[in-house]
Amino acid sequence: MPIFGDNISHQLRKCVVDDTMVVPWEDIKIDERLNYVEQPVAILDRETKTLRNKTINLVKVQWRHRRGSEWTWEPEDEMRTHYLDLFVGDDFEDEVCS
C-alpha cells in the first residue's frame, strides 16, 4: 500500500520552462568540491550601516548568473579580500592605495 494513497495526481503541477533562467554550460564554474562559484561583475554602490556599537561598510555587488535578484549588499572588507580587482577604478582607487 502506498504511503500517500492512490490520489496523489492532484498534487502534481505542470512545469513551465522559463528560457531566461537557462545558464550556458561554458559559463558555469565549479570548484574542486563541486560547488557552483558565482562571479561578481561590478560594484554598483556603497553604503555605511551604523549599528549600536560599530559601523559596517557595505558595497552593492552585481553578480553574473544570479538567480533572483541580480545584486546583493555585501561587506566591503570581505569583497576586498576575495575580489580586489573590483575596487580598482575611479571611485575606489584612493582607498586601495592607502
N, C-alpha and C positions, 0 to 999 in steps of 0.2 A: 504494500500500500504506500503510495507516495506521501511524503510529508506534507506537501501543500494541497493535496487533494486533486481532483480531476479538473477543477475550474480555474486554472491559472492563466488561461489565454486572455482574460480580460486585463491582466497586468502588463501585457506586452505592448510596447509602443513602436510605431514606425520610426525608423532612423532617417532624418533628413540631413543630407550632406551639405555642409557649407564650404564652398570652394575657396573662400578667403582664408580659411583656417588651415589649409594644406601648406606644409613646410617642405621645400625641396630637400631631397636626401643629401645633396652635396653641401648644403648649408648647416647640417647638423653636426655638432662637435660633441664627442663623448670622451670622458676622461678614462683613466685606467681602471676605475671602479665601476664603469659603465653608467655613470651619471651624466645626464644632459647638462651641458655647460652653456649658460646664457651669456652673451657678449654685450656689454654696454656700447652704445653708439656715440652718444654725446651727453654733455651736461647742459641742461636747459635753463636751470635757475638755481639759486641758492637761498637759504633761509636760516635764521638763527632762532632756535627754540629755547626759551628760557624756562627752566623748571625751578623748583623751590630752592635747590642747593647748587645747581650747576647750569651751564649753558652748553647746548649741543648745536654744532654747525651741521646743517643738512644740505644736500645737493639733490636736485631733481634730475634723475638719470633716465634717459631714453634707452630702451633695450631692443635688441634685434630678436624678432620672432617671439615676442612676449604674448602669452595668451591673457586675455582680459585687458587690463589697462596697458598701454604701451610705455608708461613711465612710472617710476616709484620714487619716493623720497628715501634716501639712504644716508647714513652717517658719513660725513666728509672724510674723516680720518681713515675709515675702512676703505673707502673708494680710492683714496690716495695711496694706501698700502698696496692694493691689488691692481689698480689701473691708473698709474701716474701719468701715462701718456694722454689721458683725457683732460688733464689740467694744464697742458701746455697750450697757451693761447693768449689772446689779448686780456681777458678778464682775470685769469689766474696766474699769469706769468710772474707777477711781482711776489706772490705768496710762495711759489715753488722755489724761487731763487733765494728767498730769505731764510 
